[in-house]
Amino acid sequence: MDQGIEVAKEVINRFLLPAFEQELKSGPPKDNKSALQELVQIMAKQSPRYKILQTTGPDHAKEFIVGVFVKGKVAGQGKGSSKQVAEEEAAKEALNTLSSVANEKFTE
């Protein structure tokens, strides 16, 4: 980014968009968390972080709201009857968000 938007676009088009396309061609991933993990490691050179944002309900019927963070920013949120289900939903939302952002900003 320090070299300007045109260089950033070139890097995105050369490296990130092919990674997105390859993931789409390879079919559905095993799970959203794995796909997000791979994508974030390519894009940000780090792993996404999951955090429980809220729990509601009685002990026998808890509902969890989880956020997934990339570079300290919320990339997605999910809700579920377990932490694992909520994390999977958060990862799914983050994948959709990251894909949309990349397509909107860098395929002009």
C-alpha distance (Angstrom), angle and dihedral (degrees) to the residues before:
residue distance angle dihedral
M1 . . .
D2 3.82 . .
Q3 3.81 88.0 .
G4 3.79 94.7 56.7
I5 3.78 138.9 -93.3
E6 3.81 95.3 -72.7
V7 3.81 92.5 58.8
A8 3.80 90.0 44.7
K9 3.82 90.3 51.9
E10 3.79 90.2 50.0
V11 3.81 91.9 52.1
I12 3.81 91.5 47.2
N13 3.80 92.8 47.7
R14 3.79 92.9 44.8
F15 3.79 101.0 44.2
L16 3.79 114.9 11.0
L17 3.79 103.4 40.3
P18 3.82 92.2 51.1
A19 3.81 88.1 51.6
F20 3.82 89.6 52.4
E21 3.79 91.1 47.4
Q22 3.80 92.2 48.2
E23 3.80 90.9 51.8
L24 3.80 91.0 50.0
K25 3.81 92.2 48.6
S26 3.79 93.4 49.1
G27 3.78 90.3 63.0
P28 3.74 129.8 -122.1
P29 3.78 113.7 -18.8
K30 3.76 122.9 -121.0
D31 3.77 88.4 -102.5
N32 3.79 139.5 -18.6
K33 3.80 94.5 -109.2
S34 3.82 91.7 58.3
A35 3.79 92.7 46.4
L36 3.80 91.6 48.6
Q37 3.80 91.0 47.3
E38 3.81 91.4 54.7
L39 3.80 94.3 44.3
V40 3.80 95.4 47.7
Q41 3.79 91.2 47.9
I42 3.81 89.0 54.2
M43 3.80 94.7 44.1
A44 3.79 103.9 34.8
K45 3.81 104.2 17.3
Q46 3.81 89.8 -126.5
S47 3.79 140.3 80.6
P48 3.79 124.8 -98.0
R49 3.81 115.2 -108.1
Y50 3.79 123.7 -137.1
K51 3.79 122.3 -151.4
I52 3.80 131.5 179.5
L53 3.79 105.2 -122.3
Q54 3.79 98.7 -179.7
T55 3.79 142.9 -4.4
T56 3.76 123.6 -160.0
G57 3.77 137.8 175.7
P58 3.78 134.5 43.3
D59 3.82 121.0 -49.6
H60 3.80 93.2 -98.7
A61 3.82 93.0 51.5
K62 3.80 107.8 29.6
E63 3.77 121.6 167.2
F64 3.79 119.6 -154.9
I65 3.78 129.4 -154.4
V66 3.80 111.3 -161.3
G67 3.78 130.7 -174.6
V68 3.78 125.1 -154.0
F69 3.77 114.6 -148.3
V70 3.80 128.9 -157.0
K71 3.79 116.4 -171.2
G72 3.80 89.1 -12.2
K73 3.81 95.3 -55.2
V74 3.79 127.3 107.8
A75 3.80 108.0 -105.6
G76 3.81 96.3 173.9
Q77 3.79 146.0 -11.1
G78 3.75 131.1 -145.2
K79 3.77 138.8 -173.9
G80 3.79 128.4 -150.8
S81 3.78 149.5 142.3
S82 3.82 89.8 -101.8
K83 3.79 135.0 31.3
Q84 3.80 89.9 -112.8
V85 3.81 93.6 54.0
A86 3.81 91.4 46.7
E87 3.82 91.3 48.9
E88 3.81 90.9 50.7
E89 3.81 90.6 51.5
A90 3.81 91.3 47.3
A91 3.81 90.2 51.1
K92 3.82 90.8 49.7
E93 3.80 91.2 52.8
A94 3.81 91.4 46.3
L95 3.82 91.8 51.8
N96 3.79 90.6 51.5
T97 3.80 91.6 47.2
L98 3.81 95.1 47.5
S99 3.80 92.3 46.7
S100 3.81 92.0 49.6
V101 3.79 93.5 47.5
A102 3.80 92.9 49.3
N103 3.80 92.6 48.5
E104 3.80 94.5 46.1
K105 3.79 97.6 46.4
F106 3.76 103.7 36.8
T107 3.79 110.0 31.6
E108 3.79 96.8 67.3
